[in-house]
Structure formats: C-alpha cells, structure tokens
Amino acid sequence: MARENEKIPTSRVRRTATVATLAASEAVKQFGTRAANVTRDEVAAEEAMSRRQLETAKQIVAVLGTMKGAAMKLGQVMSFLDVGLVPEEHREEFQRELAKLRDAAPTVSFKQMRRVIEDDLEEEIDEVFSEFDPEPIAAASIGQVYRARLAPDGREVAVKVQYPGVASAVRADMQNLDMIMRLLKRMTPGLDVKAVTAEIRERIEEELDYELEAQNQRSLARIFAGHPFIVVPEVITSLTRERVLVSDYVSGVGFEELKKGSQAERDRLGEIIFRFFLGCLYRHHQFSGDPHPGNFLLLEDGRVAFLDFGLFKRMDAAAVELELACQRAVVEEDAARLHALLAESGFLPEPERVDPENLLAFIRDAIWWYTTSDREVQLTPEIATKVMLESSDPRSSHFREMRHQDMRPEHLFGRRMEMLTLAVLSQLRAKDNWHRIAREWMYGDEPVTELGRQEAEFYAGLSTAR
C-alpha cells in the first residue's frame, strides 16, 4: 500500500532492470531444473518443477508490485491465467500473492483527487456539484469512485476519478510487459506471447481513457434500456472527460451478501449474470471483460445493475460466428468439423499434429457445462477449478493439444470473460440448465426459463420498434 500522498512513479529504469534480471535468472533456473530432472524419478521431477513454477509466479507478482502504475491492471488482465499458472498444491498460496497485487491501490488524498476533477472539468467542484462526499465509496483499479449530487437539480451520481499520474506510470510500465510475458511463456507453452502481449497492451491503453469507457457504457445502456432485469447506469456525458466519468448512482446489495441468499435467489442471480456477460458477446458482439464480483449490485426492484466498462471488447461478426460454430461442433460431437474450423482460423498452426478426437475432448472439457450437459448443473468452486486446470495447466490431460494451439488475440478476452463468469457462478453455487440458455444464441432456440421469456419479449419489442 502506498503511503498517503505518495506520488505514483513514472520512471521505469529501476523497474526495467529488476524485470530483466528476473527474466535472465529464471531462464537459468528453469534450465537447471530441467537438466537436474533427467536424473530424478518422475515424482521428484514433477515436484521440483512445481516448486520452480510457484517461485517464478511469485517473482512475477513481486516485480509487478514494484511497477505501481500498471500492477493492478496487469494483475486483473492476467488473472485469466491465475488458476492454471501454478501447480494445484501451490495454487492457494499463489492466489494470496495475486490478491495482494490486485488490492494494492495507492492511497491518494482527496485534495489531489479534487485537483484532477477540477482540472478536467475546468470548473470548481462546488460549481458542478451541490454535494460531494470526499470519502470514496469504492476503489477502482486505477482510480476511486465518489458519491455526489449535481447542481442545481440534485441528481445523485457516481464520480469515477483517475489517480493523478497513473496513466503515465501505466504507459511506462507497459514497456516491461514483453519480459513478463516471456516468463509466463515458460509456464504456459501454448501462449502466443507476441499476439497476447499486443492485445493486453491495447486493452489496458483503452482503459486509461474514461471517455472511451463512457462510450462503452453508453453503448450497453442503450441496448439494455427498459430491460426487465438488467440495468446499465446512464452516463452524464457533459461531465465526462479522460480522467473523470460521471454516471447515475445506483444502490444495491453486493456480492458477499448475495452469496448468503437462498438457492432460488442465487440461481436467479446466476442466470442474469450468465445472460449478461455471454449474451452480450454472442448477441451484441461487445462485452465487458471483467465479470468481477464487485461490478454488479442487486437493486431493490430485483433488477441487477452492472458497473465498470473500462475493460471492454468489441468483436466482428465473423469472429463471434466462429466461436458459435465451434460450440455447435462440440454439442454435436463433430470432431472433424471442430478441427477444420480451428485449423482454418489459425488456432492450429500445424493441424496434422492435432488429433481431432483429442481436440474435441480438450474443448469439451473447457465448456461442457453449457454445451454438452443438457441438465441442471450446480456450479461449484471445485468444478470451476477443474475446468480451468484442464484448459490451461501444463499437467492437464490435454497438454499435448495445448502445445499445438495458438490463442488468437481477438478471442483472448472472450475466454477470460467466460472463465471469470464461471468462477463467479461457482462462488454463488448457482444451479441451472446452462446449456438450454446458451442454445438461445447458439441455435436460436425458444427460451425455457421465465427470465428467458422476459428477455425474448424485450428483444421482440425492440425489433417491432425498429
């Protein structure tokens, strides 16, 4: 935790040296471990490599911690790897290390934050707001959120303000991303480092601009205006700038309380979350890439408000249709079709080295819960962990297939969103026939749930209005 009024550093000389030293030393250590493994039995060799993986992962977190500016953003964005990154016996310890990184928000005085608001709005704070609570109600990854009322009408708003200097610090730290990703490559050999690095850099760069985030939020607010159970707060465009975002304030019940609800309440919330995140991708070709438990609230009227659209992705129709076609191939157990789709789209650089049946088993193990299981499934942390391990752990039964695949960057954040959605639903222990819901966008099936029927009526009304 940074000290009060601590300036976020923008110089990267010392940090670059730290990362470079780490990368070099880890290369030697990994080589040494592999060489020694030649003389060890299989169990001892695996144990030694497990310890080395954990050490590498913890050192990555330590280096990120020195970066200050980009640390939390990188911690969030790379969390799609945080389950499969280290061996199972060390996973809990690594999760604690990563949590420290994600929670390492700098402490900045309100005087400094007020200066950001007034510089960007070019007005005194008292001229814009009739009330402004100087105590933040939430800490965003690169800023803080405050509660206020507009002058003169008293409209209640949430004011998201970027930490002073954080944009410069993040951009400087992005220069070190290549070296960090090369370390990750040692633990996840299927990773296309160059493409993934470029995608991460682009998403983080976009997230530094609150005007872009406001555009994302406005886009989804228009789509879901009048929706029966989804709310996206309206942006106050006239008061939104690069470092300040003002939107309607919403009040509701947070995730920790929602986890204590009845099974029926958790099931309903789970279906809404599933419909929002995956439905946005497959229906609207744009989605929030951060299904974090802190980014939604249950409102008094039963609707769910979704917040924070900085990490956002738009996909073209062809890329979305490819994903749906692959899902249909899994549902229909058409291994040859799945293999052809992934080979033609560049996921299999050497298609002849990947057996179609093994490939089908690999993909099915990652998405079975909403593709091939046509029954009610109660999602649990154990299920989520197993899915994530089979998808990314070097000791997965599908490691051979993983080694011969490239993750296309345009699909990276969709997979991250899907994994984190599964993680949230698993924490809720939500139960549903996820397959029947997903068939609405996979095959255009009629909905079988009450929420699905309400949503279908909503979309039908939009079509009629057009």
QUINORMO-V731224 format. One record per residue. PHI is phi in radians with two decimals (NA if undefined). BURIAL is I if it has 24 or more other C-alpha atoms within 12 Angstrom, else O. D_CENTER is the distance of its C-alpha to the mean C-alpha in Angstrom with 2 decimals. Layout:
# QUINORMO-V731224
PHI & BURIAL & D_CENTER
PHI & BURIAL & D_CENTER
This chain:
# QUINORMO-V731224
NA & O & 23.07
-1.25 & O & 24.79
-1.28 & O & 28.23
-0.91 & O & 29.17
1.18 & O & 29.55
-1.18 & O & 28.35
-1.33 & O & 27.68
-1.32 & I & 24.43
-1.23 & I & 25.90
-1.99 & I & 25.56
-1.36 & I & 27.77
-2.01 & I & 26.22
-1.09 & O & 29.49
-1.14 & O & 29.29
-1.19 & I & 25.60
-1.07 & I & 26.19
-1.07 & O & 29.07
-1.06 & I & 27.09
-1.17 & I & 24.43
-1.06 & I & 27.20
-1.06 & O & 29.23
-1.08 & I & 26.41
-1.06 & I & 25.72
-1.14 & O & 29.46
-1.15 & O & 30.14
-1.20 & I & 27.37
-1.07 & I & 28.74
-1.13 & O & 32.14
-1.12 & O & 31.00
-1.10 & I & 29.12
-1.09 & O & 32.23
-1.10 & O & 34.45
-1.11 & I & 32.66
-1.14 & I & 32.88
-1.11 & O & 36.52
-1.14 & O & 37.41
-1.13 & O & 35.80
-1.03 & O & 38.55
-1.68 & O & 41.00
-1.72 & O & 38.90
-1.30 & O & 38.76
-1.07 & O & 35.56
-1.13 & O & 34.46
-1.13 & O & 35.14
-1.12 & O & 33.43
-1.13 & O & 30.23
-1.13 & O & 30.41
-1.13 & I & 31.00
-1.18 & I & 28.07
-1.07 & I & 25.83
-1.10 & I & 27.06
-1.15 & I & 26.55
-1.06 & I & 22.91
-1.12 & I & 22.33
-1.08 & I & 24.32
-1.07 & I & 22.45
-1.06 & I & 19.01
-1.16 & I & 20.52
-1.22 & I & 22.13
-1.05 & I & 18.96
-1.07 & I & 17.66
-1.09 & I & 21.13
-1.15 & I & 21.18
-1.02 & I & 17.88
-1.11 & I & 19.54
-1.40 & I & 22.42
-1.40 & I & 20.45
1.09 & I & 19.99
-1.16 & I & 18.57
-1.64 & I & 15.52
-0.96 & I & 15.08
-1.18 & I & 12.51
-1.12 & I & 10.48
-1.14 & I & 10.79
-1.04 & I & 10.17
-1.18 & I & 6.68
-1.15 & I & 6.04
-1.50 & I & 8.22
-1.22 & I & 7.09
-1.17 & I & 6.70
-1.81 & I & 10.40
-1.26 & I & 11.24
-1.56 & I & 13.12
-1.51 & I & 14.96
-1.26 & I & 15.67
-2.28 & I & 18.79
-1.05 & I & 21.47
-1.02 & I & 21.40
-1.19 & O & 24.20
-1.90 & I & 22.42
-1.12 & I & 18.88
-1.07 & O & 19.47
-1.12 & O & 20.91
-1.16 & I & 18.08
-1.02 & I & 15.54
-1.11 & O & 17.93
-1.12 & I & 17.98
-1.17 & I & 14.24
-1.07 & O & 14.39
-1.02 & O & 17.22
-1.13 & I & 15.28
-1.17 & I & 12.46
-1.65 & I & 15.41
-1.44 & I & 17.67
-1.30 & I & 18.05
-1.18 & I & 21.33
-1.69 & I & 24.12
-2.13 & I & 25.56
-1.19 & O & 28.62
-1.13 & I & 28.83
-1.01 & O & 31.58
-1.22 & I & 29.23
-1.18 & I & 26.58
-1.07 & I & 29.48
-1.10 & I & 30.60
-1.08 & I & 27.29
-1.04 & I & 27.63
-1.23 & I & 31.27
-1.15 & O & 30.95
-1.29 & I & 28.37
-1.44 & I & 30.13
1.02 & O & 33.52
-2.59 & O & 34.93
-1.17 & O & 35.70
-1.06 & I & 33.26
-1.25 & O & 36.20
-1.43 & O & 37.02
-1.65 & I & 33.64
-2.08 & I & 32.93
-1.36 & O & 35.58
-2.44 & O & 33.57
-2.62 & I & 30.81
-1.41 & O & 29.73
-1.26 & O & 29.24
-1.51 & O & 27.26
-1.14 & I & 23.48
-1.60 & O & 21.98
-2.81 & O & 18.46
-1.94 & I & 16.97
-1.42 & I & 14.05
-1.12 & I & 12.52
-2.18 & I & 15.25
-2.97 & I & 17.59
-2.28 & I & 19.13
-2.06 & I & 19.80
-2.12 & I & 23.44
-1.83 & I & 25.48
-2.67 & I & 28.40
-2.20 & I & 30.94
-1.38 & I & 32.03
-1.73 & O & 35.61
-1.79 & O & 37.77
-1.53 & O & 36.38
1.36 & O & 34.46
-1.05 & O & 31.26
-1.43 & I & 28.62
-2.37 & I & 25.52
-1.85 & I & 22.41
-2.03 & I & 22.56
-1.68 & I & 19.53
-2.22 & I & 21.02
-1.39 & I & 19.78
-1.03 & I & 21.29
-1.09 & I & 24.39
1.45 & I & 24.11
-1.21 & I & 20.41
-1.10 & I & 19.95
-1.13 & I & 22.77
-1.15 & I & 21.53
-1.12 & I & 18.07
-1.11 & I & 19.90
-1.15 & I & 22.37
-1.17 & I & 19.92
-1.07 & I & 18.25
-1.14 & I & 21.62
-1.56 & I & 20.97
-1.09 & I & 17.75
-0.99 & I & 19.99
-1.17 & I & 21.70
-1.14 & I & 18.71
-1.18 & I & 17.33
-1.14 & I & 20.86
-1.14 & I & 20.72
-1.08 & I & 17.64
-1.01 & I & 19.70
-1.15 & I & 22.31
-1.71 & I & 20.17
-2.26 & I & 18.37
-1.09 & I & 21.24
-1.39 & I & 19.72
-1.31 & I & 17.31
-1.46 & I & 18.49
-1.03 & I & 18.20
-1.09 & O & 19.60
-1.21 & O & 17.50
-1.15 & I & 14.12
-1.05 & I & 15.28
-1.10 & O & 16.28
-1.16 & I & 13.06
-1.09 & I & 11.13
-1.08 & I & 14.19
-1.15 & I & 14.33
-1.12 & I & 10.91
-1.20 & I & 11.72
-1.05 & I & 15.25
-1.12 & I & 14.48
-1.20 & I & 12.60
-1.31 & I & 15.90
-1.86 & I & 17.81
-1.18 & I & 17.79
-1.18 & I & 20.08
-1.16 & I & 17.50
-1.05 & I & 15.07
-1.07 & I & 18.17
-1.09 & I & 18.76
-1.05 & I & 15.40
-1.13 & I & 16.19
-1.07 & I & 19.76
-1.06 & I & 18.94
-1.28 & I & 17.17
-1.08 & I & 19.83
-1.16 & O & 22.48
-1.06 & I & 21.11
-1.77 & I & 20.95
-1.06 & O & 24.09
1.42 & O & 26.33
-1.14 & I & 23.91
-1.21 & I & 25.30
-2.51 & I & 22.33
-2.15 & I & 19.40
-2.22 & I & 19.68
-2.09 & I & 17.97
-0.99 & I & 20.03
-1.28 & I & 22.35
-1.50 & I & 22.10
-1.56 & I & 25.38
-1.04 & O & 25.56
-1.14 & O & 28.79
-2.01 & I & 27.26
-1.91 & I & 24.03
-2.35 & I & 24.08
-1.08 & I & 22.05
-2.02 & I & 21.58
-2.36 & I & 22.25
-2.26 & I & 20.64
-2.00 & I & 22.75
-2.51 & I & 21.97
-1.01 & I & 23.57
-1.43 & I & 23.26
-2.17 & I & 22.29
-2.13 & I & 23.27
-2.92 & I & 22.28
-1.55 & I & 21.60
-1.51 & I & 18.52
-1.10 & I & 16.63
-1.07 & O & 19.01
-1.27 & O & 21.94
-1.10 & I & 20.50
-1.10 & I & 20.15
-1.57 & O & 23.93
-1.21 & O & 24.79
-1.18 & O & 26.91
-1.03 & O & 25.74
-1.09 & O & 26.38
-1.15 & O & 24.37
-1.23 & I & 21.34
-1.12 & I & 21.81
-1.11 & I & 21.99
-1.07 & I & 18.85
-1.04 & I & 17.01
-1.13 & I & 18.45
-1.13 & I & 17.48
-1.08 & I & 13.76
-1.07 & I & 14.06
-1.13 & I & 16.13
-1.19 & I & 13.99
-1.25 & I & 10.65
-1.31 & I & 12.50
-1.12 & I & 15.55
-1.05 & I & 14.14
-1.13 & I & 13.29
-1.47 & I & 16.58
-1.65 & I & 18.85
-1.98 & I & 17.89
1.08 & I & 16.14
-2.70 & I & 13.58
-2.82 & I & 10.42
-1.30 & I & 7.89
-1.61 & I & 4.48
-2.32 & I & 3.60
-1.28 & I & 5.87
-1.51 & I & 7.19
-0.99 & I & 10.93
-1.44 & I & 12.20
-1.81 & I & 11.09
-2.65 & I & 13.79
-2.38 & I & 17.53
-1.54 & I & 20.33
-1.43 & I & 23.14
-1.06 & O & 26.81
-1.50 & O & 27.52
1.66 & O & 25.00
-1.35 & I & 22.46
-2.03 & I & 18.81
-1.63 & I & 17.57
-1.90 & I & 13.99
-2.22 & I & 13.22
1.23 & I & 11.39
-2.15 & I & 10.81
-1.27 & I & 10.61
-1.54 & I & 7.43
-2.42 & I & 9.09
-2.41 & I & 10.49
-1.93 & I & 14.02
-2.20 & I & 15.58
-1.36 & O & 19.30
-1.06 & O & 21.10
-1.14 & O & 22.20
-1.16 & I & 18.79
-1.18 & I & 17.79
-1.13 & I & 21.24
-1.05 & I & 20.92
-1.07 & I & 18.00
-1.15 & I & 20.14
-1.11 & I & 23.20
-1.15 & I & 21.68
-1.08 & I & 20.73
-1.11 & I & 24.31
-1.09 & I & 25.74
-1.19 & I & 24.10
-0.97 & I & 25.44
-1.54 & O & 28.82
0.94 & I & 28.81
-1.72 & I & 29.78
-1.09 & I & 29.08
-1.13 & O & 31.05
-1.13 & I & 29.20
-1.06 & I & 25.73
-1.06 & I & 27.12
-1.12 & I & 28.60
-1.05 & I & 25.51
-1.27 & I & 23.39
-1.19 & I & 26.41
-1.15 & O & 27.14
-1.67 & I & 23.65
1.60 & O & 23.53
-1.29 & I & 21.34
-2.10 & I & 24.59
-1.04 & I & 26.50
-2.21 & O & 29.34
-0.99 & I & 29.40
-1.15 & O & 32.66
-1.56 & O & 31.16
-2.03 & I & 28.81
-1.29 & I & 30.54
-0.98 & I & 29.44
-1.19 & O & 29.82
-1.16 & I & 27.80
-1.11 & I & 25.04
-1.04 & I & 25.12
-1.11 & I & 24.96
-1.10 & I & 21.91
-1.17 & I & 19.90
-1.08 & I & 21.43
-1.16 & I & 20.40
-1.48 & I & 16.68
-2.26 & I & 17.00
-1.02 & I & 20.35
-1.15 & I & 19.27
-2.20 & I & 19.08
-1.98 & I & 21.34
-1.94 & I & 24.37
-1.82 & I & 24.71
-1.53 & O & 26.74
-2.84 & O & 27.20
-1.19 & O & 25.70
-2.19 & I & 23.15
-1.56 & I & 22.25
-1.39 & I & 18.87
-2.33 & O & 19.08
-0.98 & O & 17.30
-1.15 & O & 19.76
-1.13 & I & 18.74
-1.06 & I & 15.01
-1.08 & I & 16.12
-1.11 & I & 18.58
-1.05 & I & 16.33
-1.18 & I & 13.91
-1.15 & I & 17.09
-1.14 & I & 18.78
-1.49 & I & 15.97
-2.47 & I & 15.68
-1.37 & I & 18.41
-1.03 & I & 21.45
-1.65 & I & 23.71
-1.06 & I & 22.40
-1.15 & O & 25.26
-1.84 & I & 23.68
-1.03 & I & 23.57
-1.06 & I & 26.24
-1.19 & I & 24.27
-1.08 & I & 21.15
-1.16 & I & 23.45
-1.85 & I & 24.68
-2.13 & I & 21.52
-2.01 & I & 19.58
-1.40 & I & 15.94
-1.19 & I & 16.50
-1.04 & I & 14.18
-1.16 & I & 14.07
-1.80 & I & 12.47
-1.04 & I & 9.93
-1.33 & I & 6.83
-1.15 & I & 8.51
-1.21 & I & 8.79
-1.10 & I & 5.33
-1.05 & I & 4.99
-1.09 & I & 8.42
-1.14 & I & 8.21
-1.25 & I & 6.18
-1.09 & I & 8.58
-1.03 & I & 11.28
-1.09 & I & 10.74
-1.14 & I & 11.17
-1.08 & I & 14.06
-1.25 & I & 15.51
-1.14 & I & 15.74
-1.32 & I & 17.55
0.93 & I & 19.63
-1.30 & I & 19.60
-2.17 & I & 22.19
-2.99 & I & 22.67
-1.60 & I & 23.66
-1.08 & I & 20.22
-1.09 & I & 22.11
-1.15 & I & 24.42
-1.17 & I & 21.73
-1.12 & I & 19.96
-1.11 & I & 23.46
-1.06 & I & 23.62
-1.72 & I & 21.50
-1.28 & I & 22.40
-2.16 & O & 26.13
1.33 & O & 26.74
-1.16 & O & 28.11
-1.23 & O & 29.36
-1.20 & I & 27.27
-2.01 & O & 28.58
-1.97 & I & 27.07
-1.12 & O & 28.23
-1.08 & I & 24.86
-1.10 & I & 24.81
-1.17 & O & 28.33
-1.08 & O & 27.55
-1.19 & I & 24.70
-1.07 & I & 27.03
-1.12 & O & 29.69
-1.06 & O & 27.43
-1.17 & O & 26.57
-1.12 & O & 30.24
-1.12 & O & 31.28
-1.10 & O & 29.17
-1.11 & O & 30.83
-1.16 & O & 34.22
-1.11 & O & 33.70
-1.33 & O & 33.08
